[in-house]
């Protein structure tokens, strides 16, 4: 603007001197900066970044028991019971906590009792096994077997009596007739039935001798007869409280009327009322039945069996085999001639 005077630094000695001073200072500063060494240190990647422990709320800080700025599991559990977030627990909440603690202690106590009981039971079993082994070893020193496979005393060589539940021997009928079910007893001139026949119940030589030997020792022996329908009849012939006379080469008789006869061709035949079938009893042949009775199809039993097969709702592949098994015989009264 008009009237103003602009002076340059070169024209004004004072300004020029000040400018020179500033330039001198700046040069000195820059020279000083250039003369100082600069060291750049890299940041280690292994150093964890500082954690911010101030993120806990005011209520959470009240549950930070150890003051580490974080809540562990126990502190979190206590805080979770503070439903209202007031920063402390009421008596009701502490009471509930103590109830859970007492319940846990009771369960632990019961578990310890059960564990102690199981350990005692295992120890008892181990002692029982040990006792049984020692008893067996002790008895083994005093007993042995003879040439007949009988248990005898080692010192006296006397037979030691042993008793099983029962020894059972199978018997079967030896009949010359291939299908003797329909064979009838014949009447004699006096009108009496004559059922004499060569058919008899038999037992092999080996089984017969074994049976007689057991009866001599008063062991329990049972005769078993298996019938056509799978049913079985068991008849006791000797035992501790039963009488009888037994011989390998002569006729033997039991206390319940059964006769055991050795056969010339080998083996034994058996007969007696205890082995005879009576009216309504299952049979395989008329020879099994008492005098005046005939072994024939039991219509009532067959009808019941067939009804049962149909009620079981078997398919065709299973129904017919079931019906085929319903061929049942029993001893029945001989029909009189008209």
Secondary structure, DSSP 8 states (H G I E B T S, - for coil): -TT-----TTT-HHHHHHHHHHHHHHHHHHHHHHHS--------TTS-----GGGS-HHHHTT-TT-SSS--HHHHHHHHH-TT--SS--HHHHHHHHHHHHHHHHHHHHHHHHHHHHHHHHHHHHHHHHHHHHHHHHHHHHEEE-TTS-EEETTT--B-----S-EEEE-EEE-SSTTGGG---EE-TTS-EE---S-EEEE-HHHHHHHHHHHHTT--EEEEEE-TTS-EEEEEEE-TT--EE--SSS-EEETTS-EEEE-TTSSEEEE-GGG-B-TT-B-SSGGGB-TTEEEEE-HHHHHHHHHHHHHTT--HHHHHHHHHT---EEEEE-----
